[in-house]
Amino acid sequence: MAGTAPFAKMNGIGNEIIVADMRGRADRVTPAAAIALNADAATKFDQIMAIHDARTPGTAFFIDILNSDGSGAQACGNGMRCVVQALAAETGQKIFTFETVAGILNARQHADGTISVDMGTPRFGWQDIPLAEEFRDTRMIELQIGPIDAPVLHSPSAVSMGNPHAIFWVDGDVWSYELDRFGPLLENHPIFPERANITIAQVTSPETMVIRTWERGAGLTKACGSAACAAVVAAARTRRTGRSVSLMTPGGGSLHVEWRDDDHVILTGAAEWEFSGSFDPSTGQWARDTESAA
Ligand SMILES: N[C@@H](CCC[C@H](N)C(=O)O)C(=O)O
């Protein structure tokens, strides 16, 4: 394989991530390569986090984010933790400043191995999310699915964490909703001109929540970090919780989100390495490193 780049298959509490090392190269991971990697069971992923050389002074790297359908994403909290874990293992460094298409992100690895990412500040304006029509109050927008007189899911909160999120509040078990059926319809609903990440959230106490997410461009995932941030911000905004919340996700892992008084949202959780290999960023053809774990 010519011109290959190293990668690590990792996960952020079950969110399937490929960290691609594109440093020192001018090319990008193509949508075709992303689709090919996702089509192989061994490298099936939710997001690729491609580490590129820095573009802006004061930042260590530029991170390009691709969904498994080949589309671009502005934010990926679980993926950023995987990037930090990979770079910390390589360099011994614990604190990083990155640039993404959505702006500058700071992250740090703690002594216990968990990683916190400053996901920036949420936006609530309908044009910022974006929504296709004006909603003065995005704490609850008019949108429902199911029979008109007995909707299954309705009145979500809408939030931008750099990427668009809709949070549907439910009282009962998040598993009793057919998110695999409703997710694609809601992701592609005309109210979301750039599509949206769709989350079902059950608030279990002022400090705890359970969430399931249908991710834009990736489908059902075991966790979504930016959705966790969006859910906590929306819950605090609607007085369902406080500003510091632990969330259970379908992968069985937990995330912690704090919406600080300075408006920044801090996502904390674990990241895990699975195996390493190299791949062709234009085609997605790949090979596992021989010394890499199965
Ligand atoms: N898994 C991610 C979110 C990924 C981006 C999303 N699918 C989008 O297109 O906005 C996370 O952990 O935040």
The ligand as an SDF file (V2000), in Angstrom:
LIG
                    3D

 13 12  0  0  0  0  0  0  0  0999 V2000
  -20.0050   10.8490   18.5410 N   0  0  0  0  0  0  0  0  0  0  0  0
  -19.8080   12.2390   18.5780 C   0  0  0  0  0  0  0  0  0  0  0  0
  -20.6640   13.1160   17.7530 C   0  0  0  0  0  0  0  0  0  0  0  0
  -20.3850   12.9240   16.3020 C   0  0  0  0  0  0  0  0  0  0  0  0
  -20.8420   13.9750   15.3620 C   0  0  0  0  0  0  0  0  0  0  0  0
  -22.2070   13.8010   14.8600 C   0  0  0  0  0  0  0  0  0  0  0  0
  -22.5440   12.5460   14.3090 N   0  0  0  0  0  0  0  0  0  0  0  0
  -22.5220   14.9410   13.9030 C   0  0  0  0  0  0  0  0  0  0  0  0
  -22.5820   14.7420   12.6690 O   0  0  0  0  0  0  0  0  0  0  0  0
  -22.7310   16.0460   14.3990 O   0  0  0  0  0  0  0  0  0  0  0  0
  -19.5750   12.7800   19.9580 C   0  0  0  0  0  0  0  0  0  0  0  0
  -19.0820   12.0310   20.7970 O   0  0  0  0  0  0  0  0  0  0  0  0
  -19.8060   13.9710   20.1760 O   0  0  0  0  0  0  0  0  0  0  0  0
  1  2  1  0
  2  3  1  0
  2 11  1  0
  3  4  1  0
  4  5  1  0
  5  6  1  0
  6  7  1  0
  6  8  1  0
  8  9  2  0
  8 10  1  0
 11 12  2  0
 11 13  1  0
M  END
$$$$
